[in-house]
C-alpha cells in the first residue's frame, strides 16, 4: 500500500466556528490541525484518560490548562494532561493554526 | 503549577548521530524533535503496539514504512502504524528536522 502523505500546513478557516482537520487517526491517537479565526475558541473541557498536545503552527493563541493560562506563539507547544480542564482561543488579530495530538483517542 | 511551554522549533545537530530532543513524555505518548544532518538516519525498526507520526518541520527526508518509501518535504507527515518496519534518513543536502509523535510510549 502506498504511503499516505498528509500536509500539516493545510488550513481551512470558517467564520462559523473553529475548524478541525484530521490528518491521522488510529485507536491509539489522533493528529489534527485546528484552524481558528480571531475570536474563535475550543472551550475548556477535559478528558479523563487522554493526554493532549497543542503546538502552535501559525499565529498566537491563549491556552488554559487547569487554573493557568498562557499566550503561545508559533513554534511553542504545551501539554494538557488527562483530567485537567483545557481550552484554547485566538485573541487575534491574526489567524491561528494548531497541531493537536491526543492519545489515546477518546 | 505554571504551564510548561516547549519550543518545537528548537534544533540540535551533532555530526556523531541524529539527535532526539524530547518535548513531552507521558505514559500515553512521547513527542520529540529529531534533528538529522545530511546522511544521518533512524534505522528501520518496528514497535508491536505503538503508532508513530513523522512530520517534517524542516528540510527533506526519505521515509520507509513497510515495503514502501517516500520523499517528504517540510509540511508533510506520514503514519507508521504499529507492527510495520519504519525508518527515516536525510538524503541532503539540507539539514532536516522532524516532529515525532508516538503513542503509546513504548
N, CA and C atoms of all chains as a GROMACS GRO file, in nm:
protein
  636
    1UNK      N    1   0.086  -0.119   0.000
    1UNK     CA    2   0.000   0.000   0.000
    1UNK      C    3   0.089   0.124   0.000
    2UNK      N    4   0.066   0.217  -0.093
    2UNK     CA    5   0.149   0.337  -0.095
    2UNK      C    6   0.136   0.414   0.036
    3UNK      N    7   0.242   0.487   0.067
    3UNK     CA    8   0.242   0.568   0.189
    3UNK      C    9   0.149   0.687   0.172
    4UNK      N   10   0.059   0.706   0.266
    4UNK     CA   11  -0.034   0.820   0.261
    4UNK      C   12   0.033   0.942   0.324
    5UNK      N   13   0.054   1.043   0.242
    5UNK     CA   14   0.116   1.166   0.291
    5UNK      C   15   0.009   1.270   0.320
    6UNK      N   16   0.016   1.329   0.437
    6UNK     CA   17  -0.077   1.436   0.475
    6UNK      C   18   0.000   1.565   0.496
    7UNK      N   19  -0.060   1.675   0.455
    7UNK     CA   20   0.004   1.805   0.476
    7UNK      C   21  -0.047   1.865   0.606
    8UNK      N   22   0.047   1.895   0.697
    8UNK     CA   23   0.003   1.958   0.822
    8UNK      C   24   0.007   2.110   0.812
    9UNK      N   25   0.048   2.161   0.696
    9UNK     CA   26   0.037   2.306   0.674
    9UNK      C   27  -0.092   2.341   0.599
   10UNK      N   28  -0.182   2.243   0.586
   10UNK     CA   29  -0.312   2.274   0.527
   10UNK      C   30  -0.396   2.355   0.626
   11UNK      N   31  -0.485   2.437   0.570
   11UNK     CA   32  -0.568   2.526   0.652
   11UNK      C   33  -0.710   2.531   0.594
   12UNK      N   34  -0.806   2.545   0.681
   12UNK     CA   35  -0.942   2.576   0.638
   12UNK      C   36  -1.006   2.658   0.749
   13UNK      N   37  -1.037   2.782   0.718
   13UNK     CA   38  -1.098   2.872   0.816
   13UNK      C   39  -1.244   2.892   0.780
   14UNK      N   40  -1.328   2.901   0.884
   14UNK     CA   41  -1.471   2.918   0.863
   14UNK      C   42  -1.524   3.014   0.969
   15UNK      N   43  -1.592   3.122   0.925
   15UNK     CA   44  -1.644   3.219   1.023
   15UNK      C   45  -1.744   3.156   1.121
   16UNK      N   46  -1.801   3.041   1.084
   16UNK     CA   47  -1.899   2.974   1.170
   16UNK      C   48  -1.836   2.924   1.299
   17UNK      N   49  -1.722   2.858   1.285
   17UNK     CA   50  -1.654   2.803   1.404
   17UNK      C   51  -1.514   2.754   1.370
   18UNK      N   52  -1.438   2.729   1.474
   18UNK     CA   53  -1.307   2.669   1.461
   18UNK      C   54  -1.316   2.541   1.379
   19UNK      N   55  -1.221   2.522   1.287
   19UNK     CA   56  -1.221   2.402   1.204
   19UNK      C   57  -1.117   2.302   1.253
   20UNK      N   58  -1.156   2.174   1.251
   20UNK     CA   59  -1.065   2.065   1.284
   20UNK      C   60  -1.041   1.983   1.158
   21UNK      N   61  -0.917   1.974   1.117
   21UNK     CA   62  -0.881   1.892   1.001
   21UNK      C   63  -0.807   1.769   1.053
   22UNK      N   64  -0.865   1.654   1.035
   22UNK     CA   65  -0.798   1.534   1.083
   22UNK      C   66  -0.695   1.485   0.983
   23UNK      N   67  -0.572   1.465   1.030
   23UNK     CA   68  -0.467   1.413   0.943
   23UNK      C   69  -0.452   1.262   0.958
   24UNK      N   70  -0.446   1.217   1.084
   24UNK     CA   71  -0.433   1.074   1.110
   24UNK      C   72  -0.516   1.040   1.233
   25UNK      N   73  -0.572   0.921   1.229
   25UNK     CA   74  -0.647   0.874   1.344
   25UNK      C   75  -0.631   0.723   1.352
   26UNK      N   76  -0.594   0.676   1.467
   26UNK     CA   77  -0.582   0.532   1.492
   26UNK      C   78  -0.650   0.506   1.627
   27UNK      N   79  -0.662   0.381   1.666
   27UNK     CA   80  -0.718   0.357   1.800
   27UNK      C   81  -0.631   0.417   1.911
   28UNK      N   82  -0.505   0.451   1.877
   28UNK     CA   83  -0.411   0.495   1.980
   28UNK      C   84  -0.396   0.646   1.992
   29UNK      N   85  -0.435   0.721   1.888
   29UNK     CA   86  -0.420   0.867   1.895
   29UNK      C   87  -0.493   0.932   1.778
   30UNK      N   88  -0.510   1.064   1.787
   30UNK     CA   89  -0.542   1.138   1.665
   30UNK      C   90  -0.448   1.256   1.653
   31UNK      N   91  -0.433   1.302   1.529
   31UNK     CA   92  -0.348   1.416   1.496
   31UNK      C   93  -0.430   1.507   1.405
   32UNK      N   94  -0.464   1.624   1.455
   32UNK     CA   95  -0.550   1.718   1.384
   32UNK      C   96  -0.478   1.852   1.364
   33UNK      N   97  -0.524   1.930   1.269
   33UNK     CA   98  -0.490   2.072   1.260
   33UNK      C   99  -0.616   2.150   1.296
   34UNK      N  100  -0.606   2.237   1.396
   34UNK     CA  101  -0.718   2.325   1.432
   34UNK      C  102  -0.691   2.462   1.369
   35UNK      N  103  -0.794   2.518   1.307
   35UNK     CA  104  -0.781   2.650   1.242
   35UNK      C  105  -0.878   2.746   1.309
   36UNK      N  106  -0.823   2.852   1.369
   36UNK     CA  107  -0.904   2.947   1.446
   36UNK      C  108  -0.892   3.088   1.390
   37UNK      N  109  -1.004   3.143   1.350
   37UNK     CA  110  -1.007   3.284   1.318
   37UNK      C  111  -1.002   3.364   1.448
   38UNK      N  112  -0.965   3.492   1.442
   38UNK     CA  113  -0.966   3.573   1.564
   38UNK      C  114  -1.102   3.563   1.634
   39UNK      N  115  -1.099   3.539   1.764
   39UNK     CA  116  -1.222   3.529   1.842
   39UNK      C  117  -1.274   3.387   1.856
   40UNK      N  118  -1.225   3.295   1.774
   40UNK     CA  119  -1.272   3.157   1.784
   40UNK      C  120  -1.197   3.080   1.892
   41UNK      N  121  -1.262   2.974   1.942
   41UNK     CA  122  -1.207   2.902   2.058
   41UNK      C  123  -1.247   2.756   2.057
   42UNK      N  124  -1.166   2.677   2.126
   42UNK     CA  125  -1.211   2.546   2.173
   42UNK      C  126  -1.235   2.564   2.322
   43UNK      N  127  -1.360   2.550   2.362
   43UNK     CA  128  -1.396   2.580   2.500
   43UNK      C  129  -1.332   2.479   2.596
   44UNK      N  130  -1.302   2.523   2.717
   44UNK     CA  131  -1.239   2.433   2.814
   44UNK      C  132  -1.323   2.307   2.836
   45UNK      N  133  -1.255   2.196   2.839
   45UNK     CA  134  -1.317   2.065   2.859
   45UNK      C  135  -1.207   1.974   2.912
   46UNK      N  136  -1.242   1.853   2.946
   46UNK     CA  137  -1.139   1.762   2.995
   46UNK      C  138  -1.162   1.621   2.944
   47UNK      N  139  -1.054   1.544   2.943
   47UNK     CA  140  -1.060   1.404   2.907
   47UNK      C  141  -1.002   1.325   3.024
   48UNK      N  142  -1.078   1.230   3.074
   48UNK     CA  143  -1.034   1.160   3.195
   48UNK      C  144  -0.905   1.082   3.173
   49UNK      N  145  -0.890   1.025   3.052
   49UNK     CA  146  -0.781   0.929   3.033
   49UNK      C  147  -0.696   0.956   2.910
   50UNK      N  148  -0.700   1.078   2.856
   50UNK     CA  149  -0.621   1.110   2.737
   50UNK      C  150  -0.539   1.236   2.759
   51UNK      N  151  -0.416   1.233   2.711
   51UNK     CA  152  -0.328   1.350   2.714
   51UNK      C  153  -0.332   1.417   2.577
   52UNK      N  154  -0.323   1.550   2.578
   52UNK     CA  155  -0.326   1.626   2.453
   52UNK      C  156  -0.209   1.722   2.445
   53UNK      N  157  -0.157   1.740   2.325
   53UNK     CA  158  -0.058   1.845   2.299
   53UNK      C  159  -0.119   1.947   2.205
   54UNK      N  160  -0.104   2.076   2.239
   54UNK     CA  161  -0.133   2.186   2.147
   54UNK      C  162   0.001   2.244   2.101
   55UNK      N  163   0.026   2.245   1.972
   55UNK     CA  164   0.150   2.302   1.918
   55UNK      C  165   0.111   2.410   1.816
   56UNK      N  166   0.157   2.532   1.838
   56UNK     CA  167   0.113   2.645   1.755
   56UNK      C  168   0.196   2.652   1.627
   57UNK      N  169   0.129   2.628   1.515
   57UNK     CA  170   0.197   2.631   1.385
   57UNK      C  171   0.195   2.770   1.324
   58UNK      N  172   0.096   2.849   1.362
   58UNK     CA  173   0.077   2.980   1.296
   58UNK      C  174  -0.002   3.069   1.390
   59UNK      N  175   0.036   3.196   1.399
   59UNK     CA  176  -0.039   3.291   1.480
   59UNK      C  177  -0.008   3.278   1.628
   60UNK      N  178  -0.100   3.327   1.709
   60UNK     CA  179  -0.085   3.323   1.854
   60UNK      C  180  -0.216   3.276   1.915
   61UNK      N  181  -0.208   3.199   2.022
   61UNK     CA  182  -0.329   3.157   2.092
   61UNK      C  183  -0.309   3.172   2.241
   62UNK      N  184  -0.423   3.176   2.310
   62UNK     CA  185  -0.420   3.173   2.456
   62UNK      C  186  -0.468   3.034   2.496
   63UNK      N  187  -0.389   2.966   2.577
   63UNK     CA  188  -0.430   2.834   2.625
   63UNK      C  189  -0.462   2.841   2.773
   64UNK      N  190  -0.559   2.758   2.810
   64UNK     CA  191  -0.589   2.738   2.952
   64UNK      C  192  -0.564   2.591   2.982
   65UNK      N  193  -0.490   2.566   3.088
   65UNK     CA  194  -0.471   2.428   3.134
   65UNK      C  195  -0.488   2.431   3.285
   66UNK      N  196  -0.588   2.361   3.334
   66UNK     CA  197  -0.620   2.371   3.477
   66UNK      C  198  -0.656   2.515   3.509
   67UNK      N  199  -0.591   2.573   3.609
   67UNK     CA  200  -0.621   2.711   3.650
   67UNK      C  201  -0.532   2.813   3.580
   68UNK      N  202  -0.439   2.765   3.498
   68UNK     CA  203  -0.339   2.854   3.440
   68UNK      C  204  -0.373   2.890   3.296
   69UNK      N  205  -0.326   3.008   3.256
   69UNK     CA  206  -0.336   3.045   3.114
   69UNK      C  207  -0.199   3.093   3.066
   70UNK      N  208  -0.177   3.082   2.937
   70UNK     CA  209  -0.051   3.128   2.879
   70UNK      C  210  -0.077   3.169   2.735
   71UNK      N  211   0.003   3.265   2.688
   71UNK     CA  212  -0.002   3.305   2.548
   71UNK      C  213   0.107   3.228   2.474
   72UNK      N  214   0.068   3.160   2.369
   72UNK     CA  215   0.162   3.079   2.291
   72UNK      C  216   0.178   3.136   2.152
   73UNK      N  217   0.301   3.137   2.105
   73UNK     CA  218   0.330   3.185   1.970
   73UNK      C  219   0.372   3.067   1.882
   74UNK      N  220   0.378   3.092   1.752
   74UNK     CA  221   0.420   2.986   1.659
   74UNK      C  222   0.554   2.927   1.704
   75UNK      N  223   0.560   2.794   1.705
   75UNK     CA  224   0.681   2.726   1.748
   75UNK      C  225   0.675   2.678   1.892
   76UNK      N  226   0.566   2.713   1.962
   76UNK     CA  227   0.555   2.676   2.103
   76UNK      C  228   0.445   2.570   2.123
   77UNK      N  229   0.467   2.482   2.219
   77UNK     CA  230   0.374   2.372   2.245
   77UNK      C  231   0.355   2.353   2.395
   78UNK      N  232   0.237   2.302   2.429
   78UNK     CA  233   0.206   2.272   2.570
   78UNK      C  234   0.136   2.137   2.579
   79UNK      N  235   0.144   2.082   2.699
   79UNK     CA  236   0.079   1.954   2.729
   79UNK      C  237  -0.044   1.980   2.817
   80UNK      N  238  -0.157   1.922   2.777
   80UNK     CA  239  -0.277   1.923   2.861
   80UNK      C  240  -0.296   1.779   2.910
   81UNK      N  241  -0.256   1.752   3.033
   81UNK     CA  242  -0.262   1.614   3.081
   81UNK      C  243  -0.405   1.569   3.108
   82UNK      N  244  -0.427   1.440   3.102
   82UNK     CA  245  -0.557   1.381   3.132
   82UNK      C  246  -0.608   1.435   3.265
   83UNK      N  247  -0.739   1.463   3.268
   83UNK     CA  248  -0.802   1.502   3.393
   83UNK      C  249  -0.805   1.651   3.419
   84UNK      N  250  -0.730   1.731   3.342
   84UNK     CA  251  -0.729   1.876   3.362
   84UNK      C  252  -0.813   1.945   3.255
   85UNK      N  253  -0.891   2.045   3.300
   85UNK     CA  254  -0.961   2.129   3.203
   85UNK      C  255  -0.859   2.195   3.112
   86UNK      N  256  -0.892   2.202   2.984
   86UNK     CA  257  -0.803   2.271   2.890
   86UNK      C  258  -0.886   2.328   2.776
   87UNK      N  259  -0.838   2.439   2.724
   87UNK     CA  260  -0.905   2.504   2.613
   87UNK      C  261  -0.809   2.600   2.547
   88UNK      N  262  -0.851   2.656   2.433
   88UNK     CA  263  -0.764   2.745   2.357
   88UNK      C  264  -0.851   2.846   2.285
   89UNK      N  265  -0.801   2.969   2.274
   89UNK     CA  266  -0.872   3.066   2.192
   89UNK      C  267  -0.772   3.154   2.120
   90UNK      N  268  -0.819   3.212   2.011
   90UNK     CA  269  -0.736   3.301   1.931
   90UNK      C  270  -0.776   3.445   1.960
   91UNK      N  271  -0.692   3.517   2.036
   91UNK     CA  272  -0.726   3.655   2.070
   91UNK      C  273  -0.707   3.752   1.954
   92UNK      N  274  -0.650   3.703   1.842
   92UNK     CA  275  -0.629   3.787   1.725
   92UNK      C  276  -0.506   3.874   1.740
   93UNK      N  277  -0.477   3.958   1.640
   93UNK     CA  278  -0.559   3.985   1.522
   93UNK      C  279  -0.535   3.886   1.407
   94UNK      N  280  -0.435   3.798   1.419
   94UNK     CA  281  -0.403   3.708   1.307
   94UNK      C  282  -0.481   3.578   1.316
   95UNK      N  283  -0.494   3.508   1.206
   95UNK     CA  284  -0.545   3.371   1.209
   95UNK      C  285  -0.446   3.283   1.287
   96UNK      N  286  -0.496   3.173   1.340
   96UNK     CA  287  -0.408   3.082   1.415
   96UNK      C  288  -0.434   2.938   1.371
   97UNK      N  289  -0.328   2.859   1.373
   97UNK     CA  290  -0.338   2.716   1.342
   97UNK      C  291  -0.257   2.638   1.443
   98UNK      N  292  -0.317   2.528   1.488
   98UNK     CA  293  -0.256   2.444   1.591
   98UNK      C  294  -0.242   2.302   1.540
   99UNK      N  295  -0.130   2.238   1.575
   99UNK     CA  296  -0.119   2.093   1.559
   99UNK      C  297  -0.164   2.033   1.691
  100UNK      N  298  -0.259   1.940   1.684
  100UNK     CA  299  -0.317   1.884   1.806
  100UNK      C  300  -0.305   1.732   1.803
  101UNK      N  301  -0.237   1.680   1.905
  101UNK     CA  302  -0.222   1.535   1.919
  101UNK      C  303  -0.294   1.492   2.046
  102UNK      N  304  -0.369   1.387   2.041
  102UNK     CA  305  -0.427   1.334   2.164
  102UNK      C  306  -0.415   1.182   2.166
  103UNK      N  307  -0.376   1.129   2.281
  103UNK     CA  308  -0.359   0.985   2.297
  103UNK      C  309  -0.406   0.942   2.436
  104UNK      N  310  -0.477   0.831   2.448
  104UNK     CA  311  -0.536   0.764   2.334
  104UNK      C  312  -0.654   0.843   2.279
  105UNK      N  313  -0.696   0.810   2.160
  105UNK     CA  314  -0.815   0.871   2.102
  105UNK      C  315  -0.932   0.843   2.196
  106UNK      N  316  -1.004   0.946   2.237
  106UNK     CA  317  -1.111   0.921   2.334
  106UNK      C  318  -1.234   0.857   2.271
  107UNK      N  319   0.046   2.499   3.922
  107UNK     CA  320   0.175   2.482   3.855
  107UNK      C  321   0.171   2.559   3.723
  108UNK      N  322   0.272   2.644   3.696
  108UNK     CA  323   0.270   2.719   3.568
  108UNK      C  324   0.274   2.624   3.449
  109UNK      N  325   0.221   2.669   3.338
  109UNK     CA  326   0.220   2.589   3.217
  109UNK      C  327   0.362   2.580   3.161
  110UNK      N  328   0.407   2.458   3.134
  110UNK     CA  329   0.542   2.439   3.077
  110UNK      C  330   0.533   2.451   2.926
  111UNK      N  331   0.600   2.551   2.872
  111UNK     CA  332   0.600   2.573   2.728
  111UNK      C  333   0.728   2.516   2.668
  112UNK      N  334   0.712   2.438   2.563
  112UNK     CA  335   0.827   2.382   2.493
  112UNK      C  336   0.829   2.434   2.350
  113UNK      N  337   0.949   2.461   2.301
  113UNK     CA  338   0.962   2.507   2.162
  113UNK      C  339   0.986   2.386   2.071
  114UNK      N  340   0.898   2.370   1.972
  114UNK     CA  341   0.922   2.259   1.879
  114UNK      C  342   1.003   2.304   1.758
  115UNK      N  343   1.040   2.432   1.756
  115UNK     CA  344   1.134   2.476   1.652
  115UNK      C  345   1.278   2.477   1.705
  116UNK      N  346   1.299   2.416   1.821
  116UNK     CA  347   1.437   2.403   1.869
  116UNK      C  348   1.510   2.297   1.787
  117UNK      N  349   1.644   2.313   1.777
  117UNK     CA  350   1.725   2.222   1.697
  117UNK      C  351   1.856   2.195   1.770
  118UNK      N  352   1.908   2.076   1.751
  118UNK     CA  353   2.045   2.045   1.795
  118UNK      C  354   2.098   1.940   1.700
  119UNK      N  355   2.198   1.977   1.624
  119UNK     CA  356   2.257   1.884   1.528
  119UNK      C  357   2.393   1.839   1.580
  120UNK      N  358   2.426   1.712   1.553
  120UNK     CA  359   2.554   1.657   1.601
  120UNK      C  360   2.608   1.564   1.493
  121UNK      N  361   2.732   1.588   1.449
  121UNK     CA  362   2.788   1.503   1.344
  121UNK      C  363   2.797   1.356   1.386
  122UNK      N  364   2.794   1.328   1.516
  122UNK     CA  365   2.803   1.190   1.566
  122UNK      C  366   2.682   1.108   1.524
  123UNK      N  367   2.562   1.168   1.546
  123UNK     CA  368   2.440   1.094   1.512
  123UNK      C  369   2.318   1.185   1.517
  124UNK      N  370   2.210   1.135   1.463
  124UNK     CA  371   2.082   1.203   1.472
  124UNK      C  372   2.050   1.236   1.617
  125UNK      N  373   1.999   1.355   1.640
  125UNK     CA  374   1.965   1.397   1.776
  125UNK      C  375   1.815   1.390   1.799
  126UNK      N  376   1.777   1.342   1.918
  126UNK     CA  377   1.636   1.339   1.959
  126UNK      C  378   1.620   1.436   2.076
  127UNK      N  379   1.533   1.533   2.057
  127UNK     CA  380   1.502   1.628   2.165
  127UNK      C  381   1.363   1.598   2.214
  128UNK      N  382   1.351   1.555   2.337
  128UNK     CA  383   1.219   1.524   2.389
  128UNK      C  384   1.149   1.650   2.438
  129UNK      N  385   1.027   1.672   2.390
  129UNK     CA  386   0.949   1.788   2.435
  129UNK      C  387   0.852   1.749   2.545
  130UNK      N  388   0.778   1.640   2.522
  130UNK     CA  389   0.682   1.593   2.622
  130UNK      C  390   0.684   1.441   2.623
  131UNK      N  391   0.665   1.387   2.742
  131UNK     CA  392   0.657   1.243   2.756
  131UNK      C  393   0.561   1.211   2.869
  132UNK      N  394   0.465   1.127   2.840
  132UNK     CA  395   0.371   1.082   2.943
  132UNK      C  396   0.363   0.930   2.927
  133UNK      N  397   0.292   0.861   3.014
  133UNK     CA  398   0.275   0.717   2.993
  133UNK      C  399   0.201   0.687   2.862
  134UNK      N  400   0.134   0.788   2.806
  134UNK     CA  401   0.048   0.766   2.688
  134UNK      C  402   0.114   0.798   2.555
  135UNK      N  403   0.221   0.879   2.556
  135UNK     CA  404   0.286   0.915   2.429
  135UNK      C  405   0.419   0.983   2.458
  136UNK      N  406   0.499   0.997   2.350
  136UNK     CA  407   0.607   1.096   2.357
  136UNK      C  408   0.602   1.183   2.234
  137UNK      N  409   0.659   1.302   2.245
  137UNK     CA  410   0.665   1.399   2.136
  137UNK      C  411   0.808   1.452   2.133
  138UNK      N  412   0.879   1.419   2.026
  138UNK     CA  413   1.020   1.454   2.014
  138UNK      C  414   1.042   1.538   1.889
  139UNK      N  415   1.155   1.608   1.885
  139UNK     CA  416   1.208   1.666   1.761
  139UNK      C  417   1.334   1.586   1.726
  140UNK      N  418   1.336   1.530   1.606
  140UNK     CA  419   1.456   1.462   1.557
  140UNK      C  420   1.529   1.558   1.464
  141UNK      N  421   1.661   1.567   1.482
  141UNK     CA  422   1.744   1.656   1.400
  141UNK      C  423   1.847   1.572   1.325
  142UNK      N  424   1.840   1.577   1.193
  142UNK     CA  425   1.927   1.492   1.109
  142UNK      C  426   2.011   1.575   1.015
  143UNK      N  427   2.143   1.563   1.028
  143UNK     CA  428   2.232   1.618   0.929
  143UNK      C  429   2.224   1.532   0.802
  144UNK      N  430   2.267   1.585   0.689
  144UNK     CA  431   2.267   1.504   0.567
  144UNK      C  432   2.341   1.372   0.591
  145UNK      N  433   2.280   1.262   0.550
  145UNK     CA  434   2.341   1.130   0.566
  145UNK      C  435   2.300   1.059   0.693
  146UNK      N  436   2.242   1.131   0.788
  146UNK     CA  437   2.200   1.066   0.913
  146UNK      C  438   2.063   1.001   0.899
  147UNK      N  439   2.038   0.902   0.987
  147UNK     CA  440   1.916   0.822   0.973
  147UNK      C  441   1.870   0.768   1.107
  148UNK      N  442   1.742   0.737   1.111
  148UNK     CA  443   1.690   0.645   1.212
  148UNK      C  444   1.666   0.514   1.138
  149UNK      N  445   1.740   0.412   1.174
  149UNK     CA  446   1.733   0.286   1.101
  149UNK      C  447   1.596   0.222   1.117
  150UNK      N  448   1.554   0.148   1.014
  150UNK     CA  449   1.424   0.083   1.022
  150UNK      C  450   1.412  -0.008   1.145
  151UNK      N  451   1.298   0.001   1.208
  151UNK     CA  452   1.269  -0.078   1.327
  151UNK      C  453   1.117  -0.083   1.338
  152UNK      N  454   1.066  -0.155   1.434
  152UNK     CA  455   0.920  -0.160   1.449
  152UNK      C  456   0.881  -0.161   1.596
  153UNK      N  457   0.758  -0.121   1.620
  153UNK     CA  458   0.701  -0.127   1.755
  153UNK      C  459   0.572  -0.208   1.743
  154UNK      N  460   0.562  -0.312   1.825
  154UNK     CA  461   0.448  -0.403   1.811
  154UNK      C  462   0.315  -0.333   1.839
  155UNK      N  463   0.316  -0.240   1.934
  155UNK     CA  464   0.189  -0.187   1.983
  155UNK      C  465   0.181  -0.034   1.986
  156UNK      N  466   0.269   0.034   1.913
  156UNK     CA  467   0.266   0.180   1.914
  156UNK      C  468   0.263   0.233   1.772
  157UNK      N  469   0.184   0.339   1.753
  157UNK     CA  470   0.179   0.409   1.625
  157UNK      C  471   0.266   0.534   1.632
  158UNK      N  472   0.329   0.568   1.522
  158UNK     CA  473   0.418   0.685   1.519
  158UNK      C  474   0.382   0.775   1.401
  159UNK      N  475   0.394   0.905   1.422
  159UNK     CA  476   0.385   1.002   1.313
  159UNK      C  477   0.519   1.070   1.296
  160UNK      N  478   0.565   1.078   1.170
  160UNK     CA  479   0.678   1.162   1.133
  160UNK      C  480   0.622   1.283   1.060
  161UNK      N  481   0.650   1.403   1.109
  161UNK     CA  482   0.605   1.526   1.043
  161UNK      C  483   0.729   1.612   1.016
  162UNK      N  484   0.751   1.646   0.890
  162UNK     CA  485   0.875   1.716   0.852
  162UNK      C  486   0.862   1.865   0.876
  163UNK      N  487   0.939   1.917   0.970
  163UNK     CA  488   0.934   2.059   1.004
  163UNK      C  489   1.032   2.140   0.919
  164UNK      N  490   1.137   2.072   0.873
  164UNK     CA  491   1.245   2.144   0.803
  164UNK      C  492   1.321   2.047   0.716
  165UNK      N  493   1.354   2.089   0.595
  165UNK     CA  494   1.434   2.004   0.507
  165UNK      C  495   1.350   1.898   0.438
  166UNK      N  496   1.418   1.793   0.394
  166UNK     CA  497   1.354   1.681   0.325
  166UNK      C  498   1.408   1.552   0.382
  167UNK      N  499   1.323   1.452   0.393
  167UNK     CA  500   1.369   1.321   0.438
  167UNK      C  501   1.308   1.213   0.350
  168UNK      N  502   1.372   1.097   0.355
  168UNK     CA  503   1.317   0.979   0.290
  168UNK      C  504   1.266   0.888   0.401
  169UNK      N  505   1.140   0.849   0.392
  169UNK     CA  506   1.085   0.759   0.493
  169UNK      C  507   1.061   0.622   0.430
  170UNK      N  508   1.076   0.522   0.515
  170UNK     CA  509   1.037   0.386   0.478
  170UNK      C  510   0.930   0.341   0.575
  171UNK      N  511   0.822   0.289   0.521
  171UNK     CA  512   0.717   0.230   0.605
  171UNK      C  513   0.677   0.100   0.538
  172UNK      N  514   0.698  -0.010   0.610
  172UNK     CA  515   0.677  -0.140   0.547
  172UNK      C  516   0.770  -0.154   0.428
  173UNK      N  517   0.717  -0.188   0.313
  173UNK     CA  518   0.799  -0.207   0.193
  173UNK      C  519   0.810  -0.080   0.109
  174UNK      N  520   0.743   0.025   0.152
  174UNK     CA  521   0.734   0.147   0.071
  174UNK      C  522   0.831   0.254   0.119
  175UNK      N  523   0.872   0.339   0.024
  175UNK     CA  524   0.949   0.457   0.063
  175UNK      C  525   0.888   0.580  -0.002
  176UNK      N  526   0.910   0.695   0.058
  176UNK     CA  527   0.860   0.820   0.002
  176UNK      C  528   0.953   0.933   0.043
  177UNK      N  529   0.959   1.036  -0.042
  177UNK     CA  530   1.034   1.156  -0.008
  177UNK      C  531   0.936   1.256   0.049
  178UNK      N  532   0.968   1.307   0.168
  178UNK     CA  533   0.879   1.403   0.236
  178UNK      C  534   0.948   1.537   0.248
  179UNK      N  535   0.869   1.642   0.225
  179UNK     CA  536   0.921   1.778   0.237
  179UNK      C  537   0.857   1.846   0.358
  180UNK      N  538   0.911   1.960   0.396
  180UNK     CA  539   0.856   2.035   0.510
  180UNK      C  540   0.706   2.056   0.489
  181UNK      N  541   0.629   2.029   0.595
  181UNK     CA  542   0.484   2.043   0.588
  181UNK      C  543   0.413   1.912   0.562
  182UNK      N  544   0.490   1.805   0.540
  182UNK     CA  545   0.429   1.675   0.510
  182UNK      C  546   0.451   1.577   0.626
  183UNK      N  547   0.351   1.489   0.645
  183UNK     CA  548   0.354   1.395   0.757
  183UNK      C  549   0.306   1.258   0.710
  184UNK      N  550   0.357   1.154   0.778
  184UNK     CA  551   0.314   1.017   0.749
  184UNK      C  552   0.293   0.943   0.880
  185UNK      N  553   0.213   0.836   0.868
  185UNK     CA  554   0.185   0.750   0.981
  185UNK      C  555   0.260   0.618   0.964
  186UNK      N  556   0.331   0.578   1.069
  186UNK     CA  557   0.394   0.445   1.073
  186UNK      C  558   0.316   0.362   1.175
  187UNK      N  559   0.225   0.277   1.125
  187UNK     CA  560   0.139   0.203   1.218
  187UNK      C  561   0.216   0.094   1.294
  188UNK      N  562   0.164   0.059   1.408
  188UNK     CA  563   0.222  -0.049   1.488
  188UNK      C  564   0.244  -0.172   1.401
  189UNK      N  565   0.357  -0.237   1.422
  189UNK     CA  566   0.383  -0.364   1.357
  189UNK      C  567   0.455  -0.355   1.226
  190UNK      N  568   0.468  -0.233   1.170
  190UNK     CA  569   0.538  -0.216   1.042
  190UNK      C  570   0.677  -0.158   1.064
  191UNK      N  571   0.774  -0.214   0.990
  191UNK     CA  572   0.907  -0.154   0.991
  191UNK      C  573   0.898  -0.010   0.943
  192UNK      N  574   0.972   0.079   1.008
  192UNK     CA  575   0.973   0.219   0.963
  192UNK      C  576   1.108   0.280   0.998
  193UNK      N  577   1.150   0.373   0.914
  193UNK     CA  578   1.276   0.442   0.936
  193UNK      C  579   1.277   0.567   0.853
  194UNK      N  580   1.379   0.650   0.876
  194UNK     CA  581   1.387   0.778   0.807
  194UNK      C  582   1.534   0.813   0.788
  195UNK      N  583   1.564   0.877   0.676
  195UNK     CA  584   1.701   0.928   0.659
  195UNK      C  585   1.697   1.059   0.584
  196UNK      N  586   1.803   1.134   0.604
  196UNK     CA  587   1.815   1.265   0.539
  196UNK      C  588   1.911   1.253   0.422
  197UNK      N  589   1.860   1.252   0.298
  197UNK     CA  590   1.947   1.237   0.182
  197UNK      C  591   2.026   1.364   0.151
  198UNK      N  592   1.996   1.477   0.222
  198UNK     CA  593   2.066   1.603   0.200
  198UNK      C  594   2.014   1.674   0.076
  199UNK      N  595   2.069   1.790   0.045
  199UNK     CA  596   2.188   1.850   0.107
  199UNK      C  597   2.157   1.933   0.231
  200UNK      N  598   2.029   1.958   0.262
  200UNK     CA  599   1.997   2.046   0.375
  200UNK      C  600   1.984   1.965   0.504
  201UNK      N  601   1.995   2.033   0.617
  201UNK     CA  602   1.960   1.972   0.745
  201UNK      C  603   1.811   1.941   0.745
  202UNK      N  604   1.771   1.847   0.828
  202UNK     CA  605   1.630   1.812   0.837
  202UNK      C  606   1.588   1.802   0.984
  203UNK      N  607   1.463   1.840   1.009
  203UNK     CA  608   1.406   1.827   1.144
  203UNK      C  609   1.266   1.770   1.132
  204UNK      N  610   1.236   1.676   1.221
  204UNK     CA  611   1.108   1.606   1.222
  204UNK      C  612   1.040   1.624   1.356
  205UNK      N  613   0.909   1.640   1.354
  205UNK     CA  614   0.828   1.627   1.475
  205UNK      C  615   0.784   1.481   1.481
  206UNK      N  616   0.813   1.415   1.591
  206UNK     CA  617   0.785   1.272   1.601
  206UNK      C  618   0.695   1.247   1.723
  207UNK      N  619   0.585   1.184   1.693
  207UNK     CA  620   0.485   1.160   1.796
  207UNK      C  621   0.459   1.011   1.799
  208UNK      N  622   0.470   0.949   1.916
  208UNK     CA  623   0.442   0.805   1.925
  208UNK      C  624   0.353   0.776   2.043
  209UNK      N  625   0.251   0.691   2.018
  209UNK     CA  626   0.157   0.654   2.122
  209UNK      C  627   0.120   0.507   2.110
  210UNK      N  628   0.109   0.433   2.220
  210UNK     CA  629   0.161   0.479   2.349
  210UNK      C  630   0.312   0.476   2.351
  211UNK      N  631   0.368   0.542   2.447
  211UNK     CA  632   0.513   0.540   2.467
  211UNK      C  633   0.555   0.394   2.487
  212UNK      N  634   0.652   0.345   2.411
  212UNK     CA  635   0.686   0.202   2.424
  212UNK      C  636   0.771   0.175   2.549
   0.00000   0.00000   0.00000
